Amino acid sequence: MCVIKEEDLLLCMDKVNSVPVPKFPVRVVMNNKTISVFTTDDYKTIINSFDLDKLKYFPKTIDDGACMGLVDTRDESKSVSLCVMENYLMKTNF
């Protein structure tokens, strides 16, 4: 049986020279084998996809927000940092 979970998260870019980390809303879709990141709810806008069995996950704190890093163990240059959208929106008073 295939189980699919979807969530809106924030894609966090790398911090440069103490400038606040840019964050962009993304759609994350996970099934039994992969986790994929999209810029919209259109599947043609894929940013990255990771096989779960080749994925390294680690917690991160970015701008005091609850975040996670995802890295492909076969190619460590293939990585993303994602943050929970609700936490960020509450801290920035949106």
VEXTIFI-104338 format. One record per atom (N, C-alpha, C, O, CB): residue in one letter; z, y, x. Coordinates in pm, whole numbers, padded with zeros to 5 digits, always signed. Glycine has a CB too. Layout:
aZYX/...
REM end
This chain:
m+00000-00117+00083/m+00000+00000+00000/m+00000+00125+00089/m+00076+00133+00186/m+00122-00001-00096/c-00083+00220+00056/c-00093+00346+00132/c-00006+00452+00064/c-00017+00475-00056/c-00241+00394+00142/v+00080+00514+00141/v+00165+00621+00091/v+00119+00751+00158/v+00105+00757+00280/v+00318+00592+00119/i+00097+00853+00076/i+00052+00983+00129/i+00157+01088+00097/i+00206+01097-00015/i-00085+01023+00070/k+00191+01166+00198/k+00284+01278+00181/k+00213+01403+00229/k+00144+01401+00331/k+00420+01255+00260/e+00230+01513+00155/e+00170+01641+00192/e+00278+01748+00193/e+00372+01744+00114/e+00056+01679+00095/e+00262+01844+00283/e+00360+01953+00291/e+00291+02075+00353/e+00204+02062+00438/e+00486+01910+00376/d+00333+02193+00308/d+00289+02316+00371/d+00390+02352+00479/d+00510+02362+00452/d+00274+02432+00267/l+00341+02372+00601/l+00426+02406+00715/l+00364+02525+00787/l+00259+02576+00747/l+00442+02285+00812/l+00430+02569+00892/l+00377+02676+00976/l+00336+02619+01111/l+00415+02551+01176/l+00480+02789+00993/l+00215+02648+01153/l+00168+02613+01285/l+00212+02725+01379/l+00180+02842+01355/l+00012+02592+01289/c+00284+02691+01484/c+00337+02791+01577/c+00257+02789+01706/c+00237+02684+01767/c+00487+02765+01605/m+00213+02905+01745/m+00137+02920+01869/m+00236+02939+01984/m+00355+02961+01960/m+00037+03040+01861/d+00190+02931+02106/d+00275+02948+02223/d+00317+03094+02238/d+00240+03185+02211/d+00203+02901+02350/k+00441+03113+02281/k+00493+03248+02307/k+00433+03301+02437/k+00424+03228+02536/k+00649+03247+02314/v+00391+03427+02435/v+00333+03489+02554/v+00410+03618+02585/v+00417+03708+02502/v+00180+03519+02532/n+00468+03626+02703/n+00537+03748+02750/n+00638+03802+02649/n+00639+03922+02621/n+00435+03855+02780/s+00722+03718+02596/s+00830+03756+02504/s+00782+03815+02372/s+00862+03872+02298/s+00920+03854+02571/v+00655+03803+02342/v+00603+03847+02213/v+00643+03742+02109/v+00638+03622+02140/v+00446+03868+02217/p+00682+03782+01988/p+00718+03682+01887/p+00606+03579+01867/p+00488+03611+01876/p+00749+03750+01753/v+00646+03457+01841/v+00551+03347+01827/v+00469+03364+01700/v+00526+03371+01591/v+00625+03211+01826/p+00334+03372+01712/p+00251+03379+01590/p+00261+03248+01513/p+00263+03139+01571/p+00103+03409+01627/k+00268+03260+01381/k+00278+03142+01294/k+00172+03152+01185/k+00148+03260+01130/k+00421+03129+01231/f+00108+03039+01154/f+00004+03035+01054/f+00033+02922+00956/f+00071+02813+00998/f-00135+03017+01119/p+00018+02947+00825/p+00040+02839+00728/p-00067+02730+00741/p-00186+02759+00757/p+00040+02896+00584/v-00023+02605+00734/v-00114+02491+00741/v-00070+02386+00640/v+00043+02387+00593/v-00117+02430+00884/r-00161+02297+00607/r-00133+02182+00521/r-00125+02060+00612/r-00216+02034+00690/r-00245+02163+00408/v-00015+01985+00602/v+00005+01864+00682/v+00003+01745+00587/v+00075+01742+00487/v+00139+01870+00763/v-00079+01647+00619/v-00093+01526+00537/v-00060+01406+00624/v-00115+01390+00733/v-00238+01514+00476/m+00031+01322+00575/m+00069+01202+00649/m+00049+01080+00560/m+00086+01080+00443/m+00216+01211+00698/n-00011+00976+00618/n-00020+00848+00549/n+00046+00743+00637/n+00118+00777+00731/n-00169+00811+00517/n+00022+00617+00610/n+00088+00510+00685/n+00044+00502+00831/n+00114+00441+00913/n+00061+00378+00619/k-00069+00563+00866/k-00123+00549+01001/k-00141+00680+01076/k-00140+00680+01199/k-00253+00478+00995/t-00158+00791+01006/t-00189+00918+01073/t-00110+01035+01014/t-00058+01028+00902/t-00339+00948+01064/i-00103+01141+01093/i-00056+01270+01044/i-00162+01371+01086/i-00202+01375+01203/i+00089+01307+01101/s-00209+01452+00990/s-00319+01544+01015/s-00281+01684+00972/s-00205+01702+00877/s-00446+01498+00942/v-00334+01783+01044/v-00304+01924+01019/v-00434+01995+00981/v-00534+01983+01052/v-00236+01992+01144/f-00431+02069+00869/f-00548+02138+00817/f-00517+02286+00797/f-00402+02322+00772/f-00595+02074+00683/t-00618+02372+00808/t-00596+02515+00785/t-00589+02549+00636/t-00531+02651+00599/t-00706+02597+00852/t-00648+02466+00552/t-00644+02485+00406/t-00626+02348+00341/t-00602+02249+00410/t-00775+02557+00353/d-00638+02343+00209/d-00630+02214+00142/d-00766+02142+00140/d-00780+02036+00078/d-00579+02232-00001/d-00866+02199+00207/d-00998+02137+00221/d-00997+02048+00346/d-00964+02095+00455/d-01111+02246+00230/y-01032+01923+00330/y-01024+01828+00441/y-01124+01857+00554/y-01114+01798+00661/y-01046+01688+00390/k-01220+01947+00530/k-01315+01985+00635/k-01252+02080+00737/k-01312+02106+00841/k-01438+02050+00573/t-01133+02132+00708/t-01070+02233+00795/t-00965+02171+00888/t-00866+02235+00922/t-01005+02342+00709/i-00987+02049+00928/i-00889+01978+01011/i-00873+02046+01148/i-00971+02083+01212/i-00932+01831+01030/i-00749+02062+01190/i-00717+02116+01322/i-00692+02004+01421/i-00744+02005+01532/i-00594+02209+01315/n-00613+01906+01377/n-00575+01796+01464/n-00531+01677+01380/n-00484+01694+01268/n-00464+01838+01561/s-00547+01559+01435/s-00499+01438+01369/s-00439+01347+01476/s-00492+01335+01586/s-00614+01365+01292/f-00328+01283+01441/f-00255+01198+01535/f-00234+01060+01474/f-00200+01049+01356/f-00120+01262+01574/d-00254+00955+01554/d-00215+00820+01511/d-00063+00811+01526/d-00009+00844+01631/d-00289+00708+01596/l+00006+00766+01423/l+00152+00760+01427/l+00203+00670+01539/l+00307+00700+01599/l+00206+00712+01294/d+00132+00562+01568/d+00180+00471+01673/d+00153+00524+01814/d+00198+00464+01912/d+00114+00336+01657/k+00081+00636+01827/k+00053+00699+01957/k+00112+00839+01964/k+00067+00923+02042/k-00098+00704+01984/l+00212+00865+01880/l+00266+00999+01864/l+00406+01010+01923/l+00491+00923+01901/l+00268+01038+01718/k+00430+01118+01996/k+00565+01150+02043/k+00611+01270+01961/k+00542+01372+01953/k+00568+01180+02199/y+00728+01258+01900/y+00785+01362+01815/y+00913+01412+01881/y+00989+01333+01937/y+00814+01309+01671/f+00936+01541+01876/f+01062+01595+01928/f+01099+01721+01851/f+01012+01800+01815/f+01051+01625+02080/p+01229+01740+01826/p+01274+01863+01757/p+01259+01983+01849/p+01273+01972+01971/p+01421+01849+01710/k+01231+02098+01789/k+01216+02224+01863/k+01284+02334+01784/k+01298+02325+01662/k+01066+02257+01888/t+01325+02437+01853/t+01373+02558+01787/t+01282+02672+01831/t+01275+02704+01950/t+01524+02588+01821/i+01214+02732+01735/i+01126+02845+01762/i+01174+02961+01675/i+01177+02949+01553/i+00976+02810+01734/d+01210+03071+01737/d+01262+03188+01664/d+01374+03147+01569/d+01379+03193+01455/d+01148+03258+01586/d+01463+03060+01615/d+01577+03011+01537/d+01538+02931+01414/d+01619+02913+01323/d+01662+03127+01494/g+01416+02882+01408/g+01371+02803+01294/g+01370+02655+01325/g+01359+02615+01441/g+01233+02847+01249/a+01381+02574+01221/a+01374+02429+01236/a+01228+02389+01254/a+01146+02406+01164/a+01437+02356+01112/c+01197+02336+01371/c+01059+02302+01404/c+01052+02165+01470/c+01153+02104+01502/c+00998+02409+01497/m+00929+02119+01489/m+00907+01994+01559/m+00779+02005+01641/m+00686+02077+01605/m+00898+01875+01459/g+00778+01932+01750/g+00659+01922+01831/g+00598+01785+01814/g+00670+01686+01806/g+00690+01950+01979/l+00466+01779+01809/l+00393+01652+01802/l+00299+01646+01921/l+00224+01741+01945/l+00315+01638+01667/v+00302+01535+01995/v+00217+01518+02112/v+00154+01380+02108/v+00222+01281+02082/v+00298+01538+02244/d+00024+01374+02133/d-00048+01247+02143/d-00014+01185+02278/d-00039+01247+02381/d-00203+01268+02126/t+00041+01066+02279/t+00082+01003+02405/t-00037+00963+02492/t-00020+00938+02611/t+00167+00880+02376/r-00157+00956+02435/r-00277+00924+02513/r-00336+01047+02579/r-00404+01037+02681/r-00382+00858+02425/d-00309+01166+02521/d-00364+01291+02573/d-00264+01402+02542/d-00267+01459+02432/d-00505+01322+02511/e-00176+01434+02637/e-00068+01529+02610/e-00117+01671+02587/e-00039+01756+02543/e+00029+01528+02725/s-00244+01700+02615/s-00297+01832+02582/s-00322+01844+02431/s-00340+01954+02380/s-00428+01858+02660/k-00323+01732+02362/k-00339+01730+02216/k-00199+01738+02155/k-00129+01637+02143/k-00416+01600+02167/s-00160+01859+02117/s-00026+01878+02064/s-00022+01994+01966/s-00110+02080+01967/s+00074+01902+02179/v+00079+01995+01881/v+00103+02106+01789/v+00253+02126+01774/v+00332+02034+01795/v+00036+02080+01650/s+00291+02247+01738/s+00429+02278+01700/s+00428+02324+01555/s+00352+02414+01519/s+00494+02387+01795/l+00512+02261+01474/l+00516+02292+01331/l+00657+02332+01291/l+00755+02276+01341/l+00469+02171+01248/c+00668+02429+01201/c+00798+02475+01153/c+00803+02468+01001/c+00700+02477+00933/c+00825+02620+01201/v+00922+02451+00949/v+00943+02447+00805/v+00919+02588+00751/v+00978+02684+00799/v+01087+02397+00770/m+00834+02598+00652/m+00795+02729+00600/m+00911+02799+00530/m+00927+02920+00546/m+00679+02714+00506/e+00989+02729+00452/e+01096+02790+00375/e+01199+02858+00466/e+01245+02968+00436/e+01166+02685+00288/n+01235+02794+00576/n+01331+02853+00668/n+01279+02984+00726/n+01353+03082+00735/n+01364+02755+00781/y+01153+02986+00764/y+01094+03105+00825/y+01085+03218+00722/y+01118+03332+00753/y+00955+03073+00883/l+01041+03187+00601/l+01027+03290+00498/l+01161+03353+00462/l+01169+03473+00439/l+00962+03232+00373/m+01268+03272+00458/m+01400+03326+00426/m+01450+03417+00538/m+01513+03518+00510/m+01501+03213+00402/k+01422+03382+00664/k+01470+03462+00777/k+01393+03592+00791/k+01447+03689+00846/k+01460+03382+00906/t+01268+03598+00743/t+01188+03719+00756/t+01189+03802+00628/t+01119+03903+00620/t+01047+03683+00793/n+01267+03760+00529/n+01283+03834+00402/n+01153+03853+00326/n+01131+03961+00269/n+01343+03969+00428/f+01067+03753+00322/f+00945+03762+00241/f+00980+03741+00097/f+00892+03744+00011/f+00840+03659+00286/
REM end
